[in-house]
């Protein structure tokens, strides 16, 4: 199954080791537009119409998917998105802003978060 990552799980970022057993497929962007929030140390994506989201696609096994679910915790929920390379992949959406970050974020107009 495919996972689309746009934050700290991307290659070269602090948590990319969670994808050590996954196969990198390609860089990609979402077909639909969303809104990306930057909390400084990590981003989150919510429903919106700001921009396409840019990231990387990985082919993951079930155990890796479970590990990512556990890593993302209660603040994120995965849902399927359509990508510009004709892949349908899971992307993690922010469903709750952690209290420590309430009102402490900026919108990433480009949809391309840099670690």
Biopython code that builds the backbone (N, CA, C, O; Angstrom):
import numpy as np
from Bio.PDB.StructureBuilder import StructureBuilder

atoms = [
    (1, "UNK", "N", (0.841, -1.175, 0.000)),
    (1, "UNK", "CA", (0.000, 0.000, 0.000)),
    (1, "UNK", "C", (0.885, 1.236, 0.000)),
    (1, "UNK", "O", (2.032, 1.193, 0.445)),
    (2, "UNK", "N", (0.346, 2.325, -0.499)),
    (2, "UNK", "CA", (1.135, 3.543, -0.654)),
    (2, "UNK", "C", (0.821, 4.556, 0.442)),
    (2, "UNK", "O", (-0.325, 4.718, 0.862)),
    (3, "UNK", "N", (1.880, 5.234, 0.891)),
    (3, "UNK", "CA", (1.760, 6.325, 1.857)),
    (3, "UNK", "C", (2.438, 7.544, 1.256)),
    (3, "UNK", "O", (3.536, 7.453, 0.707)),
    (4, "UNK", "N", (1.775, 8.676, 1.366)),
    (4, "UNK", "CA", (2.306, 9.951, 0.890)),
    (4, "UNK", "C", (2.696, 10.767, 2.114)),
    (4, "UNK", "O", (1.848, 11.075, 2.952)),
    (5, "UNK", "N", (3.983, 11.122, 2.225)),
    (5, "UNK", "CA", (4.473, 11.870, 3.390)),
    (5, "UNK", "C", (4.928, 13.256, 2.959)),
    (5, "UNK", "O", (5.481, 13.432, 1.874)),
    (6, "UNK", "N", (4.687, 14.239, 3.827)),
    (6, "UNK", "CA", (4.982, 15.636, 3.490)),
    (6, "UNK", "C", (5.755, 16.358, 4.586)),
    (6, "UNK", "O", (6.047, 17.547, 4.451)),
    (7, "UNK", "N", (6.089, 15.663, 5.663)),
    (7, "UNK", "CA", (6.720, 16.324, 6.807)),
    (7, "UNK", "C", (7.977, 15.626, 7.274)),
    (7, "UNK", "O", (8.874, 15.340, 6.481)),
    (8, "UNK", "N", (8.038, 15.352, 8.569)),
    (8, "UNK", "CA", (9.260, 14.821, 9.176)),
    (8, "UNK", "C", (9.584, 13.390, 8.761)),
    (8, "UNK", "O", (10.653, 12.879, 9.094)),
    (9, "UNK", "N", (8.676, 12.737, 8.040)),
    (9, "UNK", "CA", (8.952, 11.392, 7.534)),
    (9, "UNK", "C", (9.651, 11.408, 6.178)),
    (9, "UNK", "O", (10.105, 10.365, 5.708)),
    (10, "UNK", "N", (9.743, 12.575, 5.546)),
    (10, "UNK", "CA", (10.412, 12.663, 4.247)),
    (10, "UNK", "C", (11.897, 12.318, 4.382)),
    (10, "UNK", "O", (12.495, 12.457, 5.449)),
    (11, "UNK", "N", (12.461, 11.874, 3.285)),
    (11, "UNK", "CA", (13.880, 11.540, 3.229)),
    (11, "UNK", "C", (14.724, 12.711, 3.723)),
    (11, "UNK", "O", (14.529, 13.851, 3.301)),
    (12, "UNK", "N", (15.663, 12.418, 4.620)),
    (12, "UNK", "CA", (16.545, 13.445, 5.156)),
    (12, "UNK", "C", (15.995, 14.185, 6.353)),
    (12, "UNK", "O", (16.703, 14.988, 6.960)),
    (13, "UNK", "N", (14.743, 13.930, 6.708)),
    (13, "UNK", "CA", (14.133, 14.594, 7.867)),
    (13, "UNK", "C", (14.271, 13.714, 9.107)),
    (13, "UNK", "O", (14.625, 12.538, 9.015)),
    (14, "UNK", "N", (13.993, 14.290, 10.239)),
    (14, "UNK", "CA", (14.296, 13.685, 11.534)),
    (14, "UNK", "C", (13.649, 12.313, 11.758)),
    (14, "UNK", "O", (14.236, 11.475, 12.443)),
    (15, "UNK", "N", (12.473, 12.063, 11.207)),
    (15, "UNK", "CA", (11.786, 10.793, 11.457)),
    (15, "UNK", "C", (11.739, 9.867, 10.242)),
    (15, "UNK", "O", (10.947, 8.925, 10.207)),
    (16, "UNK", "N", (12.577, 10.133, 9.261)),
    (16, "UNK", "CA", (12.578, 9.321, 8.037)),
    (16, "UNK", "C", (12.940, 7.861, 8.298)),
    (16, "UNK", "O", (12.641, 6.993, 7.478)),
    (17, "UNK", "N", (13.577, 7.586, 9.429)),
    (17, "UNK", "CA", (13.962, 6.210, 9.761)),
    (17, "UNK", "C", (12.751, 5.284, 9.895)),
    (17, "UNK", "O", (12.896, 4.066, 9.784)),
    (18, "UNK", "N", (11.567, 5.838, 10.128)),
    (18, "UNK", "CA", (10.370, 4.998, 10.205)),
    (18, "UNK", "C", (10.051, 4.341, 8.861)),
    (18, "UNK", "O", (9.288, 3.377, 8.796)),
    (19, "UNK", "N", (10.639, 4.870, 7.801)),
    (19, "UNK", "CA", (10.399, 4.331, 6.460)),
    (19, "UNK", "C", (11.592, 3.540, 5.925)),
    (19, "UNK", "O", (11.697, 3.312, 4.720)),
    (20, "UNK", "N", (12.486, 3.125, 6.815)),
    (20, "UNK", "CA", (13.673, 2.367, 6.387)),
    (20, "UNK", "C", (13.324, 1.087, 5.632)),
    (20, "UNK", "O", (14.054, 0.681, 4.728)),
    (21, "UNK", "N", (12.213, 0.450, 5.999)),
    (21, "UNK", "CA", (11.823, -0.805, 5.351)),
    (21, "UNK", "C", (10.858, -0.591, 4.190)),
    (21, "UNK", "O", (10.381, -1.558, 3.596)),
    (22, "UNK", "N", (10.568, 0.660, 3.865)),
    (22, "UNK", "CA", (9.645, 0.978, 2.774)),
    (22, "UNK", "C", (10.420, 1.245, 1.488)),
    (22, "UNK", "O", (11.611, 1.554, 1.513)),
    (23, "UNK", "N", (9.727, 1.121, 0.382)),
    (23, "UNK", "CA", (10.325, 1.405, -0.924)),
    (23, "UNK", "C", (9.902, 2.792, -1.385)),
    (23, "UNK", "O", (8.710, 3.079, -1.498)),
    (24, "UNK", "N", (10.887, 3.656, -1.652)),
    (24, "UNK", "CA", (10.600, 4.977, -2.206)),
    (24, "UNK", "C", (10.081, 4.790, -3.627)),
    (24, "UNK", "O", (10.679, 4.072, -4.429)),
    (25, "UNK", "N", (8.960, 5.447, -3.928)),
    (25, "UNK", "CA", (8.377, 5.358, -5.271)),
    (25, "UNK", "C", (8.711, 6.602, -6.077)),
    (25, "UNK", "O", (9.269, 6.507, -7.170)),
    (26, "UNK", "N", (8.370, 7.779, -5.536)),
    (26, "UNK", "CA", (8.631, 9.024, -6.267)),
    (26, "UNK", "C", (8.259, 10.223, -5.416)),
    (26, "UNK", "O", (7.585, 10.099, -4.393)),
    (27, "UNK", "N", (8.706, 11.372, -5.854)),
    (27, "UNK", "CA", (8.170, 12.624, -5.333)),
    (27, "UNK", "C", (6.830, 12.828, -6.021)),
    (27, "UNK", "O", (6.614, 12.333, -7.127)),
    (28, "UNK", "N", (5.926, 13.560, -5.367)),
    (28, "UNK", "CA", (4.599, 13.759, -5.943)),
    (28, "UNK", "C", (3.927, 14.948, -5.275)),
    (28, "UNK", "O", (4.447, 15.528, -4.323)),
    (29, "UNK", "N", (2.767, 15.291, -5.794)),
    (29, "UNK", "CA", (1.910, 16.290, -5.152)),
    (29, "UNK", "C", (0.472, 15.818, -5.250)),
    (29, "UNK", "O", (0.129, 14.993, -6.097)),
    (30, "UNK", "N", (-0.360, 16.351, -4.374)),
    (30, "UNK", "CA", (-1.770, 15.996, -4.403)),
    (30, "UNK", "C", (-2.443, 16.647, -5.608)),
    (30, "UNK", "O", (-2.021, 17.707, -6.069)),
    (31, "UNK", "N", (-3.477, 16.010, -6.105)),
    (31, "UNK", "CA", (-4.294, 16.610, -7.162)),
    (31, "UNK", "C", (-5.141, 17.731, -6.562)),
    (31, "UNK", "O", (-5.211, 18.831, -7.111)),
    (32, "UNK", "N", (-5.779, 17.442, -5.436)),
    (32, "UNK", "CA", (-6.625, 18.430, -4.765)),
    (32, "UNK", "C", (-5.792, 19.375, -3.917)),
    (32, "UNK", "O", (-4.655, 19.072, -3.553)),
    (33, "UNK", "N", (-6.376, 20.520, -3.612)),
    (33, "UNK", "CA", (-5.714, 21.505, -2.760)),
    (33, "UNK", "C", (-6.165, 21.329, -1.314)),
    (33, "UNK", "O", (-7.316, 20.994, -1.035)),
    (34, "UNK", "N", (-5.223, 21.564, -0.404)),
    (34, "UNK", "CA", (-5.460, 21.493, 1.030)),
    (34, "UNK", "C", (-4.753, 22.681, 1.668)),
    (34, "UNK", "O", (-4.174, 23.511, 0.968)),
    (35, "UNK", "N", (-4.798, 22.763, 2.985)),
    (35, "UNK", "CA", (-4.070, 23.807, 3.702)),
    (35, "UNK", "C", (-3.049, 23.146, 4.613)),
    (35, "UNK", "O", (-3.390, 22.289, 5.429)),
    (36, "UNK", "N", (-1.783, 23.556, 4.465)),
    (36, "UNK", "CA", (-0.702, 23.027, 5.288)),
    (36, "UNK", "C", (-0.357, 24.041, 6.371)),
    (36, "UNK", "O", (-0.179, 25.228, 6.101)),
    (37, "UNK", "N", (-0.266, 23.545, 7.603)),
    (37, "UNK", "CA", (0.102, 24.371, 8.749)),
    (37, "UNK", "C", (1.508, 23.999, 9.196)),
    (37, "UNK", "O", (1.854, 22.819, 9.248)),
    (38, "UNK", "N", (2.315, 24.997, 9.516)),
    (38, "UNK", "CA", (3.689, 24.787, 9.974)),
    (38, "UNK", "C", (3.768, 25.120, 11.456)),
    (38, "UNK", "O", (3.554, 26.264, 11.859)),
    (39, "UNK", "N", (4.076, 24.111, 12.263)),
    (39, "UNK", "CA", (4.205, 24.282, 13.707)),
    (39, "UNK", "C", (5.667, 24.438, 14.126)),
    (39, "UNK", "O", (5.989, 24.344, 15.310)),
    (40, "UNK", "N", (6.535, 24.671, 13.168)),
    (40, "UNK", "CA", (7.952, 24.858, 13.447)),
    (40, "UNK", "C", (8.730, 23.562, 13.382)),
    (40, "UNK", "O", (9.677, 23.441, 12.606)),
    (41, "UNK", "N", (8.336, 22.588, 14.194)),
    (41, "UNK", "CA", (9.060, 21.317, 14.214)),
    (41, "UNK", "C", (8.363, 20.230, 13.399)),
    (41, "UNK", "O", (8.934, 19.165, 13.166)),
    (42, "UNK", "N", (7.139, 20.494, 12.969)),
    (42, "UNK", "CA", (6.412, 19.555, 12.115)),
    (42, "UNK", "C", (5.269, 20.295, 11.434)),
    (42, "UNK", "O", (4.804, 21.321, 11.932)),
    (43, "UNK", "N", (4.812, 19.770, 10.286)),
    (43, "UNK", "CA", (3.646, 20.345, 9.626)),
    (43, "UNK", "C", (2.404, 19.474, 9.851)),
    (43, "UNK", "O", (2.493, 18.350, 10.344)),
    (44, "UNK", "N", (1.278, 20.011, 9.484)),
    (44, "UNK", "CA", (0.029, 19.258, 9.457)),
    (44, "UNK", "C", (-0.820, 19.762, 8.306)),
    (44, "UNK", "O", (-0.750, 20.937, 7.946)),
    (45, "UNK", "N", (-1.611, 18.891, 7.735)),
    (45, "UNK", "CA", (-2.482, 19.263, 6.618)),
    (45, "UNK", "C", (-3.928, 19.134, 7.062)),
    (45, "UNK", "O", (-4.320, 18.153, 7.694)),
    (46, "UNK", "N", (-4.719, 20.153, 6.714)),
    (46, "UNK", "CA", (-6.147, 20.169, 7.010)),
    (46, "UNK", "C", (-6.911, 20.436, 5.716)),
    (46, "UNK", "O", (-6.333, 20.854, 4.714)),
    (47, "UNK", "N", (-8.211, 20.190, 5.755)),
    (47, "UNK", "CA", (-9.045, 20.522, 4.602)),
    (47, "UNK", "C", (-8.917, 22.012, 4.343)),
    (47, "UNK", "O", (-8.819, 22.800, 5.283)),
    (48, "UNK", "N", (-8.916, 22.397, 3.102)),
    (48, "UNK", "CA", (-8.781, 23.793, 2.726)),
    (48, "UNK", "C", (-8.501, 23.880, 1.248)),
    (48, "UNK", "O", (-8.521, 22.870, 0.543)),
    (49, "UNK", "N", (-8.241, 25.068, 0.779)),
    (49, "UNK", "CA", (-8.051, 25.261, -0.653)),
    (49, "UNK", "C", (-6.837, 26.139, -0.917)),
    (49, "UNK", "O", (-6.854, 26.963, -1.832)),
    (50, "UNK", "N", (-5.776, 25.969, -0.117)),
    (50, "UNK", "CA", (-4.600, 26.827, -0.234)),
    (50, "UNK", "C", (-3.695, 26.403, -1.381)),
    (50, "UNK", "O", (-3.356, 27.220, -2.238)),
    (51, "UNK", "N", (-3.299, 25.132, -1.406)),
    (51, "UNK", "CA", (-2.350, 24.676, -2.430)),
    (51, "UNK", "C", (-2.331, 23.156, -2.495)),
    (51, "UNK", "O", (-2.870, 22.468, -1.628)),
    (52, "UNK", "N", (-1.696, 22.654, -3.543)),
    (52, "UNK", "CA", (-1.378, 21.237, -3.578)),
    (52, "UNK", "C", (-0.357, 20.975, -2.480)),
    (52, "UNK", "O", (0.353, 21.889, -2.061)),
    (53, "UNK", "N", (-0.279, 19.740, -2.014)),
    (53, "UNK", "CA", (0.704, 19.354, -1.007)),
    (53, "UNK", "C", (1.796, 18.557, -1.716)),
    (53, "UNK", "O", (1.512, 17.662, -2.512)),
    (54, "UNK", "N", (3.040, 18.897, -1.417)),
    (54, "UNK", "CA", (4.192, 18.260, -2.054)),
    (54, "UNK", "C", (4.891, 17.340, -1.062)),
    (54, "UNK", "O", (5.079, 17.694, 0.101)),
    (55, "UNK", "N", (5.273, 16.160, -1.532)),
    (55, "UNK", "CA", (5.937, 15.211, -0.654)),
    (55, "UNK", "C", (6.488, 14.028, -1.414)),
    (55, "UNK", "O", (6.870, 14.138, -2.579)),
    (56, "UNK", "N", (6.525, 12.885, -0.730)),
    (56, "UNK", "CA", (7.119, 11.664, -1.273)),
    (56, "UNK", "C", (6.170, 10.488, -1.085)),
    (56, "UNK", "O", (5.439, 10.414, -0.097)),
    (57, "UNK", "N", (6.194, 9.580, -2.040)),
    (57, "UNK", "CA", (5.362, 8.375, -1.992)),
    (57, "UNK", "C", (6.239, 7.172, -1.666)),
    (57, "UNK", "O", (7.313, 6.991, -2.240)),
    (58, "UNK", "N", (5.757, 6.353, -0.731)),
    (58, "UNK", "CA", (6.447, 5.122, -0.350)),
    (58, "UNK", "C", (5.475, 3.953, -0.423)),
    (58, "UNK", "O", (4.285, 4.100, -0.143)),
    (59, "UNK", "N", (5.993, 2.802, -0.799)),
    (59, "UNK", "CA", (5.245, 1.555, -0.743)),
    (59, "UNK", "C", (5.606, 0.910, 0.595)),
    (59, "UNK", "O", (6.766, 0.574, 0.834)),
    (60, "UNK", "N", (4.611, 0.739, 1.463)),
    (60, "UNK", "CA", (4.867, 0.246, 2.820)),
    (60, "UNK", "C", (4.121, -1.059, 3.061)),
    (60, "UNK", "O", (3.094, -1.328, 2.437)),
    (61, "UNK", "N", (4.651, -1.863, 3.972)),
    (61, "UNK", "CA", (3.939, -3.062, 4.388)),
    (61, "UNK", "C", (3.038, -2.720, 5.579)),
    (61, "UNK", "O", (3.072, -1.606, 6.102)),
    (62, "UNK", "N", (2.242, -3.693, 5.989)),
    (62, "UNK", "CA", (1.276, -3.462, 7.062)),
    (62, "UNK", "C", (1.954, -3.024, 8.355)),
    (62, "UNK", "O", (1.474, -2.106, 9.020)),
    (63, "UNK", "N", (3.059, -3.664, 8.722)),
    (63, "UNK", "CA", (3.736, -3.324, 9.976)),
    (63, "UNK", "C", (4.255, -1.888, 9.968)),
    (63, "UNK", "O", (4.192, -1.199, 10.986)),
    (64, "UNK", "N", (4.763, -1.439, 8.829)),
    (64, "UNK", "CA", (5.229, -0.053, 8.729)),
    (64, "UNK", "C", (4.061, 0.907, 8.840)),
    (64, "UNK", "O", (4.171, 1.949, 9.485)),
    (65, "UNK", "N", (2.937, 0.563, 8.214)),
    (65, "UNK", "CA", (1.748, 1.416, 8.312)),
    (65, "UNK", "C", (1.290, 1.538, 9.760)),
    (65, "UNK", "O", (0.935, 2.629, 10.206)),
    (66, "UNK", "N", (1.292, 0.443, 10.488)),
    (66, "UNK", "CA", (0.920, 0.470, 11.909)),
    (66, "UNK", "C", (1.896, 1.343, 12.693)),
    (66, "UNK", "O", (1.478, 2.106, 13.563)),
    (67, "UNK", "N", (3.183, 1.239, 12.398)),
    (67, "UNK", "CA", (4.186, 2.070, 13.080)),
    (67, "UNK", "C", (3.951, 3.553, 12.812)),
    (67, "UNK", "O", (4.086, 4.378, 13.715)),
    (68, "UNK", "N", (3.600, 3.892, 11.571)),
    (68, "UNK", "CA", (3.320, 5.297, 11.250)),
    (68, "UNK", "C", (2.060, 5.756, 11.979)),
    (68, "UNK", "O", (2.025, 6.867, 12.509)),
    (69, "UNK", "N", (1.026, 4.915, 12.012)),
    (69, "UNK", "CA", (-0.194, 5.259, 12.752)),
    (69, "UNK", "C", (0.132, 5.573, 14.211)),
    (69, "UNK", "O", (-0.354, 6.560, 14.763)),
    (70, "UNK", "N", (0.950, 4.737, 14.826)),
    (70, "UNK", "CA", (1.326, 4.947, 16.228)),
    (70, "UNK", "C", (2.144, 6.220, 16.383)),
    (70, "UNK", "O", (1.951, 6.964, 17.345)),
    (71, "UNK", "N", (3.050, 6.479, 15.455)),
    (71, "UNK", "CA", (3.872, 7.685, 15.499)),
    (71, "UNK", "C", (3.009, 8.941, 15.380)),
    (71, "UNK", "O", (3.200, 9.898, 16.130)),
    (72, "UNK", "N", (2.072, 8.941, 14.451)),
    (72, "UNK", "CA", (1.229, 10.119, 14.225)),
    (72, "UNK", "C", (0.276, 10.361, 15.390)),
    (72, "UNK", "O", (-0.127, 11.499, 15.628)),
    (73, "UNK", "N", (-0.086, 9.319, 16.111)),
    (73, "UNK", "CA", (-0.874, 9.471, 17.323)),
    (73, "UNK", "C", (-2.290, 9.967, 17.087)),
    (73, "UNK", "O", (-2.860, 9.798, 16.010)),
    (74, "UNK", "N", (-2.839, 10.580, 18.120)),
    (74, "UNK", "CA", (-4.246, 10.989, 18.102)),
    (74, "UNK", "C", (-4.486, 12.269, 17.318)),
    (74, "UNK", "O", (-5.634, 12.601, 17.022)),
    (75, "UNK", "N", (-3.432, 12.990, 16.978)),
    (75, "UNK", "CA", (-3.613, 14.272, 16.292)),
    (75, "UNK", "C", (-3.776, 14.120, 14.789)),
    (75, "UNK", "O", (-4.218, 15.054, 14.120)),
    (76, "UNK", "N", (-3.427, 12.964, 14.249)),
    (76, "UNK", "CA", (-3.491, 12.753, 12.806)),
    (76, "UNK", "C", (-4.322, 11.517, 12.474)),
    (76, "UNK", "O", (-4.357, 10.549, 13.234)),
    (77, "UNK", "N", (-4.983, 11.572, 11.331)),
    (77, "UNK", "CA", (-5.772, 10.454, 10.829)),
    (77, "UNK", "C", (-5.470, 10.295, 9.345)),
    (77, "UNK", "O", (-5.411, 11.285, 8.616)),
    (78, "UNK", "N", (-5.280, 9.068, 8.893)),
    (78, "UNK", "CA", (-4.957, 8.878, 7.480)),
    (78, "UNK", "C", (-6.222, 8.721, 6.651)),
    (78, "UNK", "O", (-7.230, 8.169, 7.093)),
    (79, "UNK", "N", (-6.122, 9.231, 5.430)),
    (79, "UNK", "CA", (-7.196, 9.088, 4.460)),
    (79, "UNK", "C", (-6.562, 9.026, 3.073)),
    (79, "UNK", "O", (-5.430, 9.469, 2.881)),
    (80, "UNK", "N", (-7.284, 8.486, 2.130)),
    (80, "UNK", "CA", (-6.743, 8.354, 0.783)),
    (80, "UNK", "C", (-6.798, 9.677, 0.030)),
    (80, "UNK", "O", (-7.768, 10.427, 0.132)),
    (81, "UNK", "N", (-5.734, 9.949, -0.730)),
    (81, "UNK", "CA", (-5.680, 11.114, -1.613)),
    (81, "UNK", "C", (-5.182, 10.652, -2.979)),
    (81, "UNK", "O", (-4.495, 9.638, -3.104)),
    (82, "UNK", "N", (-5.547, 11.420, -3.989)),
    (82, "UNK", "CA", (-5.092, 11.139, -5.349)),
    (82, "UNK", "C", (-3.901, 12.030, -5.651)),
    (82, "UNK", "O", (-3.929, 13.231, -5.382)),
    (83, "UNK", "N", (-2.857, 11.438, -6.209)),
    (83, "UNK", "CA", (-1.620, 12.164, -6.473)),
    (83, "UNK", "C", (-1.430, 12.403, -7.969)),
    (83, "UNK", "O", (-2.073, 11.768, -8.805)),
    (84, "UNK", "N", (-0.535, 13.330, -8.280)),
    (84, "UNK", "CA", (-0.304, 13.709, -9.675)),
    (84, "UNK", "C", (0.386, 12.631, -10.505)),
    (84, "UNK", "O", (0.502, 12.773, -11.722)),
    (85, "UNK", "N", (0.843, 11.561, -9.870)),
    (85, "UNK", "CA", (1.458, 10.449, -10.601)),
    (85, "UNK", "C", (0.482, 9.273, -10.750)),
    (85, "UNK", "O", (0.889, 8.139, -11.003)),
    (86, "UNK", "N", (-0.814, 9.569, -10.588)),
    (86, "UNK", "CA", (-1.902, 8.591, -10.733)),
    (86, "UNK", "C", (-1.928, 7.529, -9.644)),
    (86, "UNK", "O", (-2.557, 6.485, -9.817)),
    (87, "UNK", "N", (-1.260, 7.774, -8.535)),
    (87, "UNK", "CA", (-1.293, 6.865, -7.392)),
    (87, "UNK", "C", (-2.322, 7.380, -6.391)),
    (87, "UNK", "O", (-2.446, 8.585, -6.171)),
    (88, "UNK", "N", (-3.052, 6.451, -5.795)),
    (88, "UNK", "CA", (-3.904, 6.773, -4.649)),
    (88, "UNK", "C", (-3.153, 6.274, -3.425)),
    (88, "UNK", "O", (-2.800, 5.099, -3.335)),
    (89, "UNK", "N", (-2.911, 7.189, -2.478)),
    (89, "UNK", "CA", (-2.084, 6.864, -1.313)),
    (89, "UNK", "C", (-2.738, 7.391, -0.049)),
    (89, "UNK", "O", (-3.585, 8.283, -0.094)),
    (90, "UNK", "N", (-2.333, 6.828, 1.072)),
    (90, "UNK", "CA", (-2.753, 7.368, 2.358)),
    (90, "UNK", "C", (-1.935, 8.616, 2.666)),
    (90, "UNK", "O", (-0.717, 8.635, 2.485)),
    (91, "UNK", "N", (-2.622, 9.662, 3.135)),
    (91, "UNK", "CA", (-1.961, 10.864, 3.637)),
    (91, "UNK", "C", (-2.538, 11.135, 5.020)),
    (91, "UNK", "O", (-3.719, 10.894, 5.268)),
    (92, "UNK", "N", (-1.708, 11.631, 5.904)),
    (92, "UNK", "CA", (-2.146, 11.899, 7.270)),
    (92, "UNK", "C", (-2.625, 13.340, 7.395)),
    (92, "UNK", "O", (-1.895, 14.288, 7.104)),
    (93, "UNK", "N", (-3.876, 13.477, 7.837)),
    (93, "UNK", "CA", (-4.503, 14.780, 8.043)),
    (93, "UNK", "C", (-4.496, 15.117, 9.528)),
    (93, "UNK", "O", (-4.713, 14.254, 10.378)),
    (94, "UNK", "N", (-4.246, 16.371, 9.818)),
    (94, "UNK", "CA", (-4.306, 16.858, 11.194)),
    (94, "UNK", "C", (-5.769, 16.969, 11.593)),
    (94, "UNK", "O", (-6.541, 17.668, 10.936)),
    (95, "UNK", "N", (-6.155, 16.290, 12.660)),
    (95, "UNK", "CA", (-7.543, 16.340, 13.120)),
    (95, "UNK", "C", (-7.690, 17.116, 14.418)),
    (95, "UNK", "O", (-8.798, 17.492, 14.801)),
    (96, "UNK", "N", (-6.575, 17.354, 15.094)),
    (96, "UNK", "CA", (-6.607, 18.107, 16.351)),
    (96, "UNK", "C", (-5.266, 18.804, 16.541)),
    (96, "UNK", "O", (-4.212, 18.170, 16.485)),
    (97, "UNK", "N", (-5.314, 20.110, 16.765)),
    (97, "UNK", "CA", (-4.084, 20.855, 17.034)),
    (97, "UNK", "C", (-3.705, 20.635, 18.493)),
    (97, "UNK", "O", (-4.503, 20.920, 19.386)),
    (98, "UNK", "N", (-2.502, 20.132, 18.749)),
    (98, "UNK", "CA", (-2.071, 19.933, 20.135)),
    (98, "UNK", "C", (-2.137, 21.247, 20.919)),
    (98, "UNK", "O", (-1.788, 22.305, 20.395)),
    (99, "UNK", "N", (-2.583, 21.176, 22.169)),
    (99, "UNK", "CA", (-2.747, 22.376, 23.000)),
    (99, "UNK", "C", (-1.504, 23.251, 23.022)),
    (99, "UNK", "O", (-1.612, 24.477, 22.989)),
    (100, "UNK", "N", (-0.338, 22.647, 23.075)),
    (100, "UNK", "CA", (0.911, 23.419, 23.150)),
    (100, "UNK", "C", (1.147, 24.261, 21.901)),
    (100, "UNK", "O", (1.938, 25.204, 21.930)),
    (101, "UNK", "N", (0.464, 23.929, 20.801)),
    (101, "UNK", "CA", (0.674, 24.638, 19.539)),
    (101, "UNK", "C", (-0.528, 25.476, 19.123)),
    (101, "UNK", "O", (-0.542, 26.022, 18.020)),
    (102, "UNK", "N", (-1.530, 25.587, 19.978)),
    (102, "UNK", "CA", (-2.731, 26.344, 19.639)),
    (102, "UNK", "C", (-2.359, 27.780, 19.281)),
    (102, "UNK", "O", (-1.720, 28.478, 20.068)),
    (103, "UNK", "N", (-2.758, 28.210, 18.101)),
    (103, "UNK", "CA", (-2.472, 29.559, 17.585)),
    (103, "UNK", "C", (-0.984, 29.835, 17.395)),
    (103, "UNK", "O", (-0.583, 30.996, 17.320)),
    (104, "UNK", "N", (-0.164, 28.801, 17.317)),
    (104, "UNK", "CA", (1.281, 28.969, 17.127)),
    (104, "UNK", "C", (1.715, 28.266, 15.847)),
    (104, "UNK", "O", (2.567, 27.378, 15.867)),
    (105, "UNK", "N", (1.123, 28.674, 14.754)),
    (105, "UNK", "CA", (1.456, 28.064, 13.474)),
    (105, "UNK", "C", (1.293, 29.090, 12.362)),
    (105, "UNK", "O", (0.647, 30.125, 12.526)),
    (106, "UNK", "N", (1.900, 28.770, 11.228)),
    (106, "UNK", "CA", (1.760, 29.587, 10.027)),
    (106, "UNK", "C", (1.258, 28.700, 8.903)),
    (106, "UNK", "O", (1.504, 27.494, 8.895)),
    (107, "UNK", "N", (0.563, 29.293, 7.965)),
    (107, "UNK", "CA", (0.123, 28.556, 6.786)),
    (107, "UNK", "C", (1.283, 28.486, 5.796)),
    (107, "UNK", "O", (1.934, 29.493, 5.518)),
    (108, "UNK", "N", (1.534, 27.292, 5.270)),
    (108, "UNK", "CA", (2.567, 27.092, 4.252)),
    (108, "UNK", "C", (1.884, 27.274, 2.897)),
    (108, "UNK", "O", (1.292, 26.339, 2.356)),
    (109, "UNK", "N", (1.974, 28.475, 2.366)),
    (109, "UNK", "CA", (1.273, 28.818, 1.124)),
    (109, "UNK", "C", (1.691, 27.927, -0.040)),
    (109, "UNK", "O", (0.876, 27.625, -0.912)),
    (110, "UNK", "N", (2.952, 27.505, -0.062)),
    (110, "UNK", "CA", (3.467, 26.700, -1.178)),
    (110, "UNK", "C", (3.046, 25.239, -1.102)),
    (110, "UNK", "O", (3.066, 24.535, -2.113)),
    (111, "UNK", "N", (2.660, 24.769, 0.103)),
    (111, "UNK", "CA", (2.348, 23.355, 0.287)),
    (111, "UNK", "C", (3.574, 22.464, 0.314)),
    (111, "UNK", "O", (3.465, 21.241, 0.218)),
    (112, "UNK", "N", (4.747, 23.080, 0.445)),
    (112, "UNK", "CA", (6.008, 22.334, 0.408)),
    (112, "UNK", "C", (6.808, 22.648, 1.669)),
    (112, "UNK", "O", (7.537, 23.639, 1.713)),
    (113, "UNK", "N", (6.672, 21.804, 2.699)),
    (113, "UNK", "CA", (7.352, 22.012, 3.979)),
    (113, "UNK", "C", (8.788, 21.512, 3.885)),
    (113, "UNK", "O", (9.051, 20.442, 3.335)),
    (114, "UNK", "N", (9.701, 22.290, 4.421)),
    (114, "UNK", "CA", (11.121, 21.926, 4.416)),
    (114, "UNK", "C", (11.573, 21.593, 5.832)),
    (114, "UNK", "O", (11.298, 22.334, 6.775)),
    (115, "UNK", "N", (12.270, 20.466, 5.967)),
    (115, "UNK", "CA", (12.771, 20.092, 7.295)),
    (115, "UNK", "C", (14.174, 20.635, 7.504)),
    (115, "UNK", "O", (14.766, 20.424, 8.563)),
]
sb = StructureBuilder()
sb.init_structure("model")
sb.init_model(0)
sb.init_chain("A")
sb.init_seg("    ")
for serial, (resi, resn, name, xyz) in enumerate(atoms, 1):
    if name == "N":
        sb.init_residue(resn, " ", resi, " ")
    sb.init_atom(name, np.array(xyz, "f"), 0.0, 1.0, " ", f" {name:<3s}", serial, name[0])
structure = sb.get_structure()
